[in-house]
């Protein structure tokens, strides 16, 4: 009986394929695409300001609301933050990934892998809160600054417009630091993987053909690691765009996209506007990926 | 310019306790096609990497045309390498790959294109400049790697088992082509291989490596016909090594000698030997028909065995199979037996 069943499936590979793909396809169509569609549809409805009820008829007025100066500012602020966080993550991740991929012994590599990924096992919220202790007015950083008599410098920095605030934890800089910390692993792993796939002989060949280490880096290593950088940046960029916890716990009261969506959803029940807001990051990400493709990030894939 | 292209002076390279290269001294002449032959782990590739600059000697010195380069980085040596895996840059076109060295030197784009075209012509890949390495076959990639190295007019070209990944036909074709390119450009070629046939085909001289040391340096004929050690006799071509009691019965002395399988004549059991011949009787244990030639394994009377190879000039597979289990007499000229040391 079992044998006949095996033979039946063996001779009909398409049936096997269909059975195998059914669960993920169902999940994908219903949950993923379904929720996206619901969101898209909702974004074309609008909230009646007088009754506070969602009016289910097609309109673009919700999208027009996104063009309010205050909303545009939320988009630009969030995008700028995402860009800065991504760049900082690249700068920090690259040397470490390079060391892991090229020089670290097998043992050291395991240790570093653990160091990078173990924090991901613990709760995100707890880790974010622990940064409260570090960045708060009476936190570790200000205590240490006082200890080495650099509190003057810290206070001067916090008095700067744009990046400053009453304390590190309540400044835009604080938001930035916590974002970089939270998303760094998502940058390290893809860059490390990309670098590891560059054969050592390519580096040697470049040197053999007269390239100094700096030239080798620019002409061979960086272009070949670029897909990894882009892969990592997709994570750091999109995660920063959508996050609502960090801007809520840190920084001044400035709104970021995620925080705005949460507020419109929860507090004011303006589901159409929240949905329209969410389309923002999606559009930004599409533009971002198009630019990345233009730069040749996916050529080597 | 000095006459020697490369000189090794008591060069050793240790990796921890392992002596990859152990006190090697060597001179490679200008314009020579020089092969480093040996099994894997014999130190030949490490020697090549030290010439290229990827590795540095633990002790000793390496001279490139009289200049001590032992501790110069690769980008300050005028040697270029053709890598075993070709190491073509996957993100660049063939044109950019070949022109890479010139680009680094700051040669103008127009000048570069011209030289690249000439080089692609030399390696018989004209018009391939716009493709990516992934669009080429193994043999074509190999030529690109060669062009990329030669375009810089290196003083010495290093080739690290470049034909290893090609199939037999292509390999034989490339052997001939490499040799003719070397003669045309007149650059010193240093060729690392574990394939003795390849080394014999192409080289002016061969260095046979074993366990980090050079066993013998000489022309292909010298290395093949006068192996200086048991190792060389066994590694270059196949050899019968005979010593002790068996040797004494044949030659009258216990000294170890080697005899090439193709030098032995398989005769009838009662064939009369000439005065300048050694002979020994035996029984054919095994016959392996290989098309071009047949290999016989002959068990000698009173112990030991010899491998004999005979060309199938007039014989067919049916003929050679009949010899199995027959009593035969093996005969060879005395001068073909070589006394070898350790």
Interface residues (C-beta under 8 A of the other chain):
Chain A: X199 X201 X202 X204 X205 X206 X207 X208 X209 X210 X211 X212 X215 X219 X220 X223 X224 X296 X299 X300
Chain B: X52 X53 X54 X73 X74 X75 X79 X80 X81 X83 X84 X85 X87 X89 X90 X91 X100 X101 X103 X104 X105 X148 X149 X152
